[in-house]
Amino acid sequence: MNSNETPVLDLPQKEAALPKVPGLASRPAPKGSAVVRVGVIGYGYWGPNVVRNLQSLDNCQVVAVCDKSSDALRRVHRVYPQIRPTTDLADVLTAPEIDAVAVVTPVWTHFELAKAALENGKHVFVEKPFTSTSQQAEELIELAQRRNLKIMVDHTFLFGGAVRKIRELVDGGALGPLYYFDSTRVNLGLFQHDVSVIWDLAPHDLSIMDHIITEKPEAVVSTGGHHLNGYADMAFITIYYPNNIIGHVNVNWLSPVKIRTTLIGGKDKMLVWNDLEADEKIKIYDKGVNIANGQGVYDLLVSYRSGDVWAPKVEQTEALRVELGYFVDCILNDRTPLNDGQAGLRVVRLLEAADYSLKERGKLVRF
Ligand SMILES: NC(=O)c1ccc[n+]([C@@H]2O[C@H](COP(=O)([O-])OP(=O)(O)OC[C@H]3O[C@@H](n4cnc5c(N)ncnc54)[C@H](O)[C@@H]3O)[C@@H](O)[C@H]2O)c1
């Protein structure tokens, strides 16, 4: 290793075999204990989506919502008069009638709240990114294991029709061996006051990449900068995988236009996922390049293949609903979620490495 490289700790092992279509192939809940009672902490921007989707599930009941803000609690009460609004965390964390806690608060609070919930015997659903440090993530994983409780990290996109379809195509070999995964998630704002664009937006792309490329990353390089409040507002993260697979994520809060596009290149075919398209979000291009050596040493025989383009059908179900249904199912049937604490930890490690590399102006961080 040369002086430009910095080691970080090992990435946790991925599941050898992940369920093919998470959540949808769920078994029926066992008779008798068919309802999971949930307390939700945090009812700001994302919390209402979590509460609405939990409430829509047959085998789930939201018992209480806790928020520090009385405005937020008024909103809860207006929509759900049957749910107990509270400013007291203990009303959720220690309530005997609550089986699971959803932590939908800012990143820096995730660890303390999830830890308190696990210590009180509750399963936890924790927003992305799982924790602020990998050490915190490891502690929560260990605690949950000891108490035989579930952790699910909200990696929402894994449960949308597009990512499920992409995973199916890649697993089925439709693209051939992978060359690269290149994801762009840019728009104007929303500036966060407590985290950089890496910790706010990149968890989406990194969790998707972690799900599609099942090999362990080898190294990370990240560049970018901050222009307004001291937190990075744009970042270009490159991830090196075995077999010459390159991952790349471009996240930016200073873009005049919104782009949500992922390119996945394989030896046989190439895929474009534009999440802003209403229909035909995914297109598969039968395009590729072959290079062979000609007679002379400097003769390169390059042939380009340009065939059909097709758009597979992508399911339009709300990802968060599928995910929360899967959370409830994992609790009722004692199953380990594919987006468990280990998956959350893998993403946090990539975020830490990207953060470090960016601050060091593109230093290579090896795993
Ligand atoms: N999965 C996704 O697609 C997605 C989308 C948006 C946000 N998120 C995540 O959701 C989390 C919350 O984000 P947000 O945009 O809703 O934030 P927000 O600031 O809009 O809302 C957070 C709420 O939590 C409350 N709160 C904070 N600390 C509290 C505490 N100790 N006790 C009780 N209430 C507390 C605040 O009063 C606020 O109402 C973040 O981790 C974010 O990364 C995920």
PDBQT file of the ligand as one rigid body, heavy atoms in Angstrom, charges set to zero:
ROOT
HETATM    1  N1  LIG A 401     -36.434   6.675   2.729  1.00  0.00    +0.000 N 
HETATM    2  C1  LIG A 401     -36.578   7.839   2.135  1.00  0.00    +0.000 C 
HETATM    3  O1  LIG A 401     -36.828   7.934   0.928  1.00  0.00    +0.000 OA
HETATM    4  C2  LIG A 401     -36.467   9.072   2.967  1.00  0.00    +0.000 A 
HETATM    5  C3  LIG A 401     -36.954  10.285   2.478  1.00  0.00    +0.000 A 
HETATM    6  C4  LIG A 401     -36.819  11.412   3.300  1.00  0.00    +0.000 A 
HETATM    7  C5  LIG A 401     -36.204  11.312   4.540  1.00  0.00    +0.000 A 
HETATM    8  N2  LIG A 401     -35.731  10.105   4.956  1.00  0.00    +0.000 N 
HETATM    9  C6  LIG A 401     -35.077   9.977   6.261  1.00  0.00    +0.000 C 
HETATM   10  O2  LIG A 401     -36.051  10.168   7.274  1.00  0.00    +0.000 OA
HETATM   11  C7  LIG A 401     -35.447  10.767   8.418  1.00  0.00    +0.000 C 
HETATM   12  C8  LIG A 401     -36.236  12.021   8.786  1.00  0.00    +0.000 C 
HETATM   13  O3  LIG A 401     -36.163  12.912   7.689  1.00  0.00    +0.000 OA
HETATM   14  P1  LIG A 401     -37.273  14.060   7.490  1.00  0.00    +0.000 P 
HETATM   15  O4  LIG A 401     -36.942  14.678   6.180  1.00  0.00    +0.000 OA
HETATM   16  O5  LIG A 401     -38.621  13.532   7.761  1.00  0.00    +0.000 OA
HETATM   17  O6  LIG A 401     -36.844  15.061   8.678  1.00  0.00    +0.000 OA
HETATM   18  P2  LIG A 401     -37.750  16.214   9.313  1.00  0.00    +0.000 P 
HETATM   19  O7  LIG A 401     -36.786  17.138   9.986  1.00  0.00    +0.000 OA
HETATM   20  O8  LIG A 401     -38.705  16.759   8.313  1.00  0.00    +0.000 OA
HETATM   21  O9  LIG A 401     -38.614  15.454  10.415  1.00  0.00    +0.000 OA
HETATM   22  C9  LIG A 401     -38.053  14.914  11.572  1.00  0.00    +0.000 C 
HETATM   23  C10 LIG A 401     -39.114  14.982  12.678  1.00  0.00    +0.000 C 
HETATM   24  O10 LIG A 401     -38.552  14.315  13.814  1.00  0.00    +0.000 OA
HETATM   25  C11 LIG A 401     -38.875  15.092  14.982  1.00  0.00    +0.000 C 
HETATM   26  N3  LIG A 401     -37.843  14.783  15.981  1.00  0.00    +0.000 N 
HETATM   27  C12 LIG A 401     -36.517  14.988  15.897  1.00  0.00    +0.000 A 
HETATM   28  N4  LIG A 401     -35.890  14.515  16.982  1.00  0.00    +0.000 NA
HETATM   29  C13 LIG A 401     -36.852  13.984  17.780  1.00  0.00    +0.000 A 
HETATM   30  C14 LIG A 401     -36.827  13.333  19.031  1.00  0.00    +0.000 A 
HETATM   31  N5  LIG A 401     -35.686  13.128  19.705  1.00  0.00    +0.000 N 
HETATM   32  N6  LIG A 401     -37.995  12.927  19.563  1.00  0.00    +0.000 NA
HETATM   33  C15 LIG A 401     -39.155  13.127  18.904  1.00  0.00    +0.000 A 
HETATM   34  N7  LIG A 401     -39.235  13.732  17.694  1.00  0.00    +0.000 NA
HETATM   35  C16 LIG A 401     -38.099  14.149  17.137  1.00  0.00    +0.000 A 
HETATM   36  C17 LIG A 401     -38.852  16.531  14.515  1.00  0.00    +0.000 C 
HETATM   37  O11 LIG A 401     -39.617  17.366  15.363  1.00  0.00    +0.000 OA
HETATM   38  C18 LIG A 401     -39.453  16.406  13.106  1.00  0.00    +0.000 C 
HETATM   39  O12 LIG A 401     -40.849  16.560  13.108  1.00  0.00    +0.000 OA
HETATM   40  C19 LIG A 401     -33.990  11.042   8.053  1.00  0.00    +0.000 C 
HETATM   41  O13 LIG A 401     -33.193  10.000   8.533  1.00  0.00    +0.000 OA
HETATM   42  C20 LIG A 401     -34.004  11.016   6.522  1.00  0.00    +0.000 C 
HETATM   43  O14 LIG A 401     -32.749  10.603   5.984  1.00  0.00    +0.000 OA
HETATM   44  C21 LIG A 401     -35.871   8.996   4.202  1.00  0.00    +0.000 A 
ENDROOT
TORSDOF 0
